[in-house]
């Protein structure tokens, strides 16, 4: 099981990431851009940069971990149930979004830290 604290530690280690609030719940941002958000009501994380085909494949392969709600159907988002996920399940999507959002300076800081995931 991964916790929000685990996700926060991982993401902050990438560089340029700050803890914040989004929709009244804990989130992680790069500047003003949302990296990921914790959904307290169902202990899940909002993972971005997941295209529709990949999302469908994830949900089909791991329905205990990944799901989507109608609100997110038109967005490149998948939700992850943290009680059924490991950091290895969510880290690639956080890293992908981070790489897309982070500036060169933040990416260079993250590369120096060389987090194992």
C-alpha positions as a printed NumPy array, in Angstrom:
array([[  0.   ,   0.   ,   0.   ],
       [  1.25 ,   3.454,  -0.891],
       [  0.296,   6.486,   1.171],
       [ -0.096,  10.098,   0.162],
       [  2.982,  10.818,   2.275],
       [  4.968,   8.311,   0.161],
       [  3.797,  10.023,  -3.026],
       [  4.612,  13.44 ,  -1.618],
       [  8.131,  12.353,  -0.624],
       [  8.749,  10.814,  -4.052],
       [  7.45 ,  13.822,  -6.   ],
       [  9.258,  16.46 ,  -3.928],
       [ 12.511,  14.56 ,  -4.45 ],
       [ 12.081,  15.051,  -8.205],
       [ 12.675,  18.78 ,  -7.733],
       [ 10.581,  21.903,  -8.116],
       [  7.513,  20.299,  -6.517],
       [  5.666,  21.907,  -3.634],
       [  2.864,  20.716,  -1.398],
       [ -0.303,  22.698,  -1.963],
       [ -4.086,  22.542,  -1.826],
       [ -6.382,  21.879,  -4.775],
       [-10.162,  21.669,  -4.48 ],
       [ -9.668,  21.829,  -0.715],
       [ -7.523,  18.697,  -0.624],
       [ -3.767,  18.025,  -0.499],
       [ -2.017,  18.334,  -3.828],
       [  1.405,  18.676,  -5.344],
       [  2.204,  21.431,  -7.801],
       [  5.003,  22.733,  -9.942],
       [  4.497,  26.466,  -9.8  ],
       [  0.751,  26.839, -10.353],
       [  0.412,  23.629, -12.386],
       [ -1.136,  20.58 , -10.755],
       [  1.11 ,  17.527, -10.632],
       [ -1.237,  15.255,  -8.66 ],
       [ -3.969,  15.533,  -6.069],
       [ -5.082,  13.392,  -3.148],
       [ -8.782,  12.575,  -2.949],
       [ -9.436,  12.192,   0.763],
       [-12.969,  10.863,   0.301],
       [-11.841,   7.64 ,  -1.386],
       [ -8.098,   7.54 ,  -0.577],
       [ -7.106,   7.868,  -4.216],
       [ -4.675,   9.93 ,  -6.257],
       [ -5.42 ,  11.819,  -9.45 ],
       [ -2.765,  10.829, -11.989],
       [ -2.337,  13.008, -15.075],
       [ -0.686,  12.456, -18.454],
       [ -2.447,   9.138, -19.042],
       [ -4.014,   9.05 , -22.506],
       [ -7.364,   7.384, -23.058],
       [ -6.027,   4.116, -24.514],
       [ -3.446,   3.716, -21.777],
       [ -6.078,   4.508, -19.144],
       [ -8.382,   1.837, -20.555],
       [ -5.524,  -0.685, -20.535],
       [ -4.619,   0.156, -16.916],
       [ -8.21 ,  -0.175, -15.741],
       [ -8.636,  -3.446, -17.614],
       [ -5.373,  -4.937, -16.31 ],
       [ -5.599,  -3.63 , -12.712],
       [ -9.21 ,  -2.71 , -11.838],
       [ -8.41 ,  -3.009,  -8.133],
       [ -5.945,  -0.11 ,  -8.484],
       [ -6.998,   2.067, -11.411],
       [-10.399,   3.555, -12.189],
       [-12.014,   6.626, -13.686],
       [-15.157,   8.576, -12.896],
       [-17.408,  10.26 , -15.404],
       [-16.042,  13.677, -14.446],
       [-12.584,  12.686, -15.742],
       [-13.588,  10.827, -18.921],
       [-12.617,  13.714, -21.22 ],
       [ -9.274,  14.32 , -19.491],
       [ -5.938,  12.498, -19.636],
       [ -6.437,  11.296, -16.059],
       [ -6.7  ,   7.996, -14.24 ],
       [ -7.431,   7.569, -10.548],
       [ -5.459,   5.178,  -8.333],
       [ -6.772,   3.537,  -5.167],
       [ -3.853,   3.974,  -2.791],
       [ -4.809,   1.075,  -0.504],
       [ -4.278,  -1.32 ,  -3.437],
       [ -1.31 ,   0.407,  -5.1  ],
       [  2.418,   0.438,  -4.542],
       [  4.658,   3.399,  -5.272],
       [  5.806,   1.508,  -8.38 ],
       [  2.219,   1.649,  -9.688],
       [  1.858,   5.434,  -9.466],
       [  5.409,   6.787,  -9.742],
       [  5.731,   6.469, -13.544],
       [  2.707,   8.722, -14.079],
       [  3.87 ,  11.277, -11.535],
       [  7.327,  11.294, -13.111],
       [  5.839,  11.643, -16.612],
       [  3.698,  14.606, -15.582],
       [  6.63 ,  16.135, -13.694],
       [  8.849,  15.876, -16.782],
       [  6.165,  17.576, -18.868],
       [  5.572,  20.391, -16.385],
       [  8.98 ,  20.998, -14.852],
       [ 11.334,  23.53 , -16.291],
       [ 14.885,  22.68 , -17.279],
       [ 16.232,  23.754, -13.898],
       [ 13.854,  21.487, -11.971],
       [ 14.57 ,  18.538, -14.295],
       [ 18.303,  19.019, -13.793],
       [ 17.815,  19.066, -10.01 ],
       [ 15.808,  15.849, -10.258],
       [ 18.421,  14.152, -12.406],
       [ 21.116,  14.914,  -9.821],
       [ 19.031,  13.233,  -7.136],
       [ 18.453,  10.152,  -9.299],
       [ 15.5  ,   8.715,  -7.443],
       [ 15.314,   4.955,  -8.139],
       [ 11.824,   5.117,  -9.636]])
